[in-house]
Every structure is written in structure tokens, then in C-alpha cells.
Amino acid sequence: MTRGAAFDRDALRIALLCYRGNPFSGGQGVYTRNLSRELALLGHRVEVFAGQPYPVLDEGVRFTPVPSLDLYREPDPFRTPRLREYRDLIDVLEVGTMWTAGFPEPATFSLRAARLLARRRDEFDLVHDNQCLGYGLLRLPRLGLPTIATIHHPIQVDRALELAEATGFKRISLRRWYGFTRMQGRVARRLPEVITVSSSSAAQITEHYGVRPERISTIPIGTDVERFSPDASVPKVPGRIVTTASADSALKGLGILIEAFAKVCADHDTAGLTVIGKARPGGGVERAIERYGLGGRVRFVSGLSEEELVRTLRSAEVACVPSLYEGFSLPAVEAMAVGLPLVSTTGGAIPEVAGMHGETTLAVPPGDAEALAAALAKLLGDADLRALLGAAARERAVTRFTWRAAAIATAERYLANLEAATC
């Protein structure tokens, strides 16, 4: 179905979907908040439809909650809802999928969002999905709502890395948990366009989801370089290394960093590691910290406001991105914008973001604790090199990675899809 009504090129009406909206849930929430703000500043009308945990949004962006049963909320994740909480068959599907070890949120959110948008289809020109890729999206074009999606990276990459580490029953449960990725591939192949954030992710989307390269647009994302900026008045904590881990998983390489940090501590008495994120209770990272006797030198902080995050970054001497794979790496851009010298791996799209070894970062192979330790030790011991890399990193972030540039490029893709839909 094509839309009969004309659209205003300078004031598009956009429904932006995000099944987990809060920035503390990871990149989805960060993307939703910043892209929606910049699109609104360009003059477009943006309404975010999001599930729990709900997003933090800026002035000028509308919000419609899409409540789920919130089965993974703290402090009672994997809870069984009371009978009076059930509202419809989507709720039954959500609980049933959880009870059978699956992850229901992408599918159930998409069904709820499609139901809401069906009632309001004349209020929007286009729907932009953020990483959900649930079956409900396939209903929207039939309602006259052109629909595209952003895929930061295929979740099959996470699945493969976690399965490689798992044994026995854990492997079986992981296969079931990641069952939603088959749905995401089917939906992605049927959408007219997919936006992604790096050429590395674009190649992975083609490999894992089967989306043809000509239907993928690469639009790098960024950060607010005014908020994330150097501040010489903030004192550096000697020896402080900072890293961001939105998930305690193999993909983020935090266990490798702990091993490398233990080697750094042998020669650097003041070295300390601040992890912006949480460790999984009883997980591999916690066990590694205990095994290496690092309990007093590794600190986890979470739930930070943006101001607290910036202050934490500014207080560090070195930033580290130890991930085995990243579809982009917002933590790298944020650290670079603050002017921090960076140690990064070459996993996935990280080189596209962090730049050349020795110019804007010290780059090491993913999963190599020895190389990671050597690079961290080198930076901690060389103030001149830290200053050189930090200044170059800041310049790279300012010139290449801003949310305004991402919003302008995204709006151009909206227009291209709307023009194609009205032909």
C-alpha cells in the first residue's frame, strides 16, 4: 500500500520504536535519546514508542509508553506475574516464552507497538524501528506506514561468542534464549531499508541476516561533543583506567581486561580500574577479580547521570575498549570526545571509530590479554604519549562523530523511503 497524503519534507512525522528505552540498558537507549533530540531540533516531529525500562528523552520529543509485563525488572527478574496483571494474549505469549527459556521482548513489543500504531496510522509519515525487528513490524507497511530499521549489529555475533564459552545445559539454554534472532533475520530481509552504524556491521548484517548490501545504509553515530569534552579543572586520578561494559558478557571482553589489569598492577602501584557497568553476581568477571586479588583495585559504578559519566571519564588517565566485537562503540567515542587516550582492540568496527594505531589509539588484537596489558602499561607510564593521543582522539570525535550529522543523514533516508513509497 502506498500513502496518498503528501508529507512535509521539513517536518516529517516519525514514530521511533525502542523495545528497551533506558540509556542504562545500553546503546538502544542512548541512540533513541540522542537521535530523537537531534531530529526534533531539525524541525521534525518525533514520537518515541518504548517499553520498560522507559527512556530518558529531551524536550521537544513526544513519548508513548508501550508497557510490557516487565519480567526482567530489578530486584525480581524472571518473575511470574500475578493473574490480575494479564491483559491479553500478548501477555500470555510473553510469559510463556520466558517460562520456556526464551527472550520474548522483541516479538511482544513489536506486536503491541503495531496495535498502537494501527489506531494512529494517519498521524505518522514513517516508522523507524531501533533494533527490535519483531514480527509486528511487518503489519505496518500494509497499514500505509513505510517502515525501516536500525540494526547496530546482528545479535548472532553475541550468540556465537557466548555459545563458544558455554558447555552442557548452558549451551541448550543459550540457543533457546537467542531464538528471537531467527525472527529478526526474517523481518530484516523484508524491510525496504536497514540503517547501520559502521561498514563492519553492514557486512555482518549481510552475512547473518541475508540483507542485500544495496538495502543497507551506513550512518555513523556519535556523541554530544559539547557535553563530552575535556576539562582541565577536573583533577586526574593517578593510574585510573576507565572502561564501559553495558553487559557482563564475553562480547565486551571484560574478563580479558581483568586478566590484563592484573599484569599491569604488578608494575604500577597506583593503577586502578573503574568499570562503568555491573558485574554479574557470581559470574566469570567476579571470579577473575577474586582469583587475581583485585578486589580493592576494581570499582564498578552504574546508574550514572550523563554529568556523572562525563566527570568519571575526565578523572581517568586512560580509557580502554577491550571488546571482542563492537558494531560501533559509543564508549570509545565518548572517551575520545573527553580527550582521553585510548587503548582499544581491533574487534568489529572499533578501528573505524578509534582510528589508526599510534595516532588516536593503541590498538591490540581482541582477546589478547598480554598485548592489552602492554598497551595499558605503556600509556600509564608516558604522560607525553597520553597527551598526544588524547588530543588527536578529541579532534577525531569532533570532526567525524556527532549526533547532528547522524540525524541529518537519517532524515535523508526517511525522505528517500517516503518518495519510493509514494511512487
GIPEVEN-V317257 format. One record per pair of residues at least 12 apart in sequence whose ideal C-beta (glycine too) atoms are under 7 Angstrom apart, sorted by the first residue. I is the first residue (numbers start at 1). J is the second residue. D is the distance in Angstrom with one decimal. If there is no record, write none. Layout:
i = {I/I}
j = {J/J}
d = {D/D}
This chain:
i = {1/1/1/2/2/3/3/3/7/7/9/10/11/11/11/12/12/12/12/12/13/13/13/13/14/14/14/14/14/14/14/14/14/15/15/15/15/15/16/16/16/16/16/16/17/17/17/17/17/17/17/18/18/18/18/18/19/19/19/19/19/20/20/20/21/21/21/21/21/22/22/22/22/23/24/25/26/26/27/27/27/28/28/29/30/31/31/31/32/32/32/32/33/33/33/33/34/35/35/35/35/36/36/36/37/37/38/38/38/38/39/39/40/40/42/42/42/44/46/46/47/47/48/48/48/49/49/49/49/50/50/51/51/51/51/52/52/52/52/64/66/66/66/66/68/68/68/68/69/69/69/69/69/71/71/78/81/90/90/90/93/94/100/101/101/101/102/102/102/102/103/103/106/106/106/106/106/107/107/107/107/109/109/110/110/110/110/110/111/111/113/114/114/114/114/117/117/118/121/121/121/124/125/126/126/126/126/126/127/127/127/128/129/129/130/131/131/131/133/133/133/133/133/134/134/135/135/137/138/138/146/146/146/147/148/148/148/148/148/148/148/149/149/149/150/150/151/151/151/151/151/152/152/152/152/153/153/153/153/154/154/154/154/155/155/155/156/156/157/157/158/158/159/159/161/161/161/162/162/162/165/185/185/185/188/188/189/189/189/192/192/192/193/193/193/193/194/194/194/195/195/195/195/196/196/197/197/197/197/197/198/198/198/198/198/198/199/199/200/200/200/200/201/201/201/202/202/217/219/219/219/220/220/220/221/221/221/221/222/222/222/222/222/222/223/223/223/223/223/223/223/224/225/225/225/225/227/227/228/228/228/228/229/229/230/230/230/231/234/234/234/236/236/237/237/238/238/239/239/239/239/239/239/240/240/240/240/240/241/241/241/241/241/241/242/242/242/242/242/242/243/243/243/243/243/244/244/244/245/245/246/248/248/248/248/248/250/251/251/251/252/253/253/253/253/253/254/254/254/255/255/255/256/256/256/256/257/257/257/258/258/258/258/258/259/259/260/260/260/260/261/261/262/262/263/264/264/264/265/265/267/268/268/271/271/272/272/273/273/274/274/274/274/275/275/275/276/276/276/276/277/277/278/278/279/310/313/313/313/313/314/316/317/317/318/318/318/318/318/318/318/319/319/319/320/320/321/321/321/321/322/322/323/323/323/323/324/324/324/325/325/326/326/326/326/327/327/328/328/329/329/329/332/332/332/332/333/333/333/336/336/336/336/337/337/339/339/339/339/340/340/341/341/341/341/341/342/342/342/342/343/343/343/343/343/343/343/344/344/345/345/345/346/346/346/347/351/355/359/360/360/360/360/361/361/362/362/362}
j = {141/142/144/421/422/144/421/422/125/418/415/43/43/44/45/44/125/126/411/414/45/123/124/125/39/44/45/46/124/125/126/128/414/47/49/117/124/127/32/36/46/48/128/130/49/113/127/128/129/130/132/32/48/50/55/130/51/105/106/109/132/51/53/105/50/51/53/54/55/53/54/55/56/56/303/53/246/247/152/246/330/130/131/55/330/130/150/221/48/50/55/130/55/56/57/58/403/403/406/407/410/48/57/61/58/61/403/404/406/407/407/411/60/61/407/408/411/411/61/62/62/64/61/62/63/64/66/113/116/65/66/66/68/105/109/67/68/70/73/116/109/112/113/116/94/105/108/109/81/85/91/94/95/94/98/98/95/108/111/112/108/108/176/173/176/177/176/177/179/180/177/180/132/133/134/180/184/134/135/180/183/132/134/132/134/135/136/137/134/136/136/136/137/139/140/140/145/143/143/144/145/145/418/145/146/414/417/418/140/145/147/148/147/149/150/150/151/152/149/183/184/187/188/183/187/183/187/187/187/190/417/418/421/191/191/192/193/194/195/413/417/188/191/194/195/196/188/194/196/201/205/197/201/327/328/201/204/327/348/204/205/208/209/178/181/184/181/208/204/325/249/251/178/181/250/251/324/174/249/250/250/208/209/210/209/211/209/210/211/215/417/420/215/217/413/417/211/215/216/217/219/410/413/216/218/219/220/221/327/328/218/220/327/328/349/352/218/352/327/348/349/352/327/328/349/216/218/413/406/409/410/400/401/406/328/401/403/406/333/401/402/403/405/406/330/333/334/337/397/401/403/403/337/397/398/402/306/310/310/334/337/338/337/338/338/339/394/314/311/314/315/315/317/315/316/270/317/268/270/271/272/317/380/272/274/315/316/317/271/273/316/318/320/376/274/276/312/313/316/319/257/275/319/320/322/276/277/331/275/277/277/278/279/280/283/285/324/323/324/325/323/322/323/324/345/366/275/285/322/284/285/288/322/367/369/372/320/322/372/285/288/289/292/294/288/369/369/372/373/376/273/294/292/294/373/373/376/377/294/297/377/377/380/297/380/297/299/297/298/299/301/312/316/298/299/300/301/304/309/312/300/302/300/302/300/338/334/335/338/340/338/340/380/386/340/341/343/376/379/380/386/335/340/342/343/376/342/344/345/350/345/372/345/347/350/366/347/366/367/347/348/347/348/349/350/348/349/349/353/349/350/353/344/350/353/354/353/397/401/393/394/396/397/394/397/390/391/393/394/390/393/379/386/389/390/393/354/361/389/393/361/362/364/372/375/376/379/361/363/364/365/366/363/365/366/366/363/396/392/389/392/393/396/389/393/375/378/379}
d = {6.9/6.1/4.8/5.5/5.6/5.1/6.0/6.0/4.5/5.5/6.0/5.4/5.3/6.0/6.3/4.6/5.1/6.6/6.9/5.7/4.9/6.4/4.8/4.6/6.5/5.8/6.8/4.9/6.8/6.9/5.8/5.9/6.9/5.7/6.0/6.1/4.6/4.7/6.4/5.6/5.8/5.0/5.0/6.6/5.1/5.4/6.6/6.9/4.6/6.0/5.9/4.3/6.5/4.4/6.4/4.5/4.9/5.3/5.8/3.7/4.5/6.2/6.7/6.8/3.3/6.6/6.6/5.3/3.1/3.7/6.3/6.0/6.8/5.7/6.0/5.9/4.0/6.7/5.7/6.9/5.7/5.8/5.6/5.6/5.8/6.0/7.0/6.4/6.0/6.8/5.4/5.7/6.0/5.7/5.9/6.7/4.3/6.6/6.4/5.9/6.6/5.6/6.3/4.5/4.1/6.2/4.7/5.2/7.0/3.5/4.9/6.5/4.1/5.3/5.9/6.9/6.2/6.6/5.2/6.9/4.0/6.1/6.1/7.0/5.2/5.0/5.2/5.2/6.6/6.9/6.3/5.0/5.0/6.7/4.9/6.6/5.9/4.5/6.8/6.8/6.1/5.0/5.4/6.6/6.4/6.6/6.3/6.6/5.1/6.1/5.7/5.5/6.6/6.7/5.3/6.6/6.4/5.3/5.2/6.0/5.9/4.5/6.9/5.2/4.3/6.1/5.5/6.4/5.2/6.9/5.4/5.4/4.9/6.3/4.6/5.1/6.8/4.6/6.1/6.3/6.1/5.7/6.2/5.4/2.5/6.1/3.2/5.4/6.8/4.2/6.0/3.6/6.9/4.6/6.0/6.3/6.4/5.7/4.8/6.0/5.6/6.2/6.1/7.0/5.0/5.4/6.5/6.1/5.3/5.1/4.4/5.8/6.6/4.0/5.2/6.3/6.2/5.9/5.9/7.0/3.8/4.5/5.7/6.6/6.7/6.1/6.5/5.7/6.3/6.1/5.2/6.1/4.4/6.3/6.1/6.6/4.6/6.9/6.5/6.9/5.8/6.7/5.5/5.6/4.6/6.9/6.6/5.5/5.3/7.0/5.6/5.8/6.7/4.5/6.4/4.6/5.9/2.7/7.0/5.1/5.7/4.0/5.7/6.8/5.0/6.7/5.3/4.3/6.2/5.4/6.7/5.1/4.2/6.2/4.5/5.1/6.1/5.5/6.4/5.6/5.3/6.9/4.4/6.4/4.5/5.2/6.5/5.4/5.9/6.9/6.1/7.0/5.7/6.3/6.5/5.8/5.5/6.2/5.1/5.1/5.6/6.7/6.2/6.0/5.7/6.7/5.9/5.2/6.0/4.1/6.4/6.6/6.2/5.3/3.5/5.0/5.7/6.5/7.0/4.9/3.8/6.3/4.1/7.0/5.9/4.8/5.3/5.4/5.6/4.5/5.8/6.9/5.9/6.7/6.1/7.0/6.9/4.9/5.9/3.4/4.4/5.3/6.7/5.9/6.9/4.9/5.2/5.1/6.7/6.4/7.0/6.4/5.0/6.0/5.0/6.0/6.5/6.2/5.9/5.2/3.8/5.3/6.4/6.6/6.0/3.6/6.4/5.4/6.6/4.2/6.0/6.3/5.4/5.1/6.8/4.7/7.0/5.9/3.4/4.3/5.5/6.6/6.2/5.2/6.2/6.3/4.5/5.5/6.8/5.0/6.5/4.9/5.6/6.3/4.8/6.8/6.4/6.0/3.9/5.3/6.1/5.7/7.0/4.6/6.5/4.4/6.3/3.7/5.8/3.9/5.9/6.6/5.5/4.1/5.5/5.6/6.6/6.4/5.7/5.8/5.3/3.6/4.8/5.0/6.7/6.6/7.0/5.2/6.6/5.2/5.5/5.5/5.4/5.8/5.2/6.5/6.2/4.1/6.6/6.1/4.4/6.0/6.7/6.8/6.6/4.2/4.5/3.9/4.0/6.4/5.1/6.7/3.9/6.1/3.8/5.3/5.1/5.2/6.9/6.2/6.3/6.6/5.6/6.9/6.4/5.3/7.0/6.4/4.8/5.1/6.4/6.4/6.8/6.6/6.9/4.9/5.8/6.6/6.7/6.6/6.6/5.9/6.0/4.9/5.8/6.7/6.6/5.9/4.5/6.2/5.7/6.1/6.5/6.3/6.8/5.7/6.4/6.4/4.8/6.2/6.9/3.5/4.2/5.1/4.7/6.5/6.8/4.3/6.6/6.1/6.0/6.2/6.1/5.2/6.7/7.0/4.9/4.5/5.8/4.5/4.0/6.1/4.6/5.6/5.1/6.2/5.7/5.4/6.3/6.7/5.3/5.0/6.1/6.4/4.9/5.2/6.0/5.6/4.8/3.7/6.3/6.1/4.2/6.4/4.1/4.4/6.6/6.7/4.3/5.7/6.8/5.5/4.4/3.8/4.6/6.7/5.8/4.3/6.7/5.7/6.9/4.9/7.0/6.8/4.5/5.5/6.3/4.9/5.6/5.8/6.7/4.1/5.3/6.1/6.4/3.8/6.6/5.4/5.8/6.3/4.6/4.8/5.2/6.7/7.0/4.1/6.7/6.4}
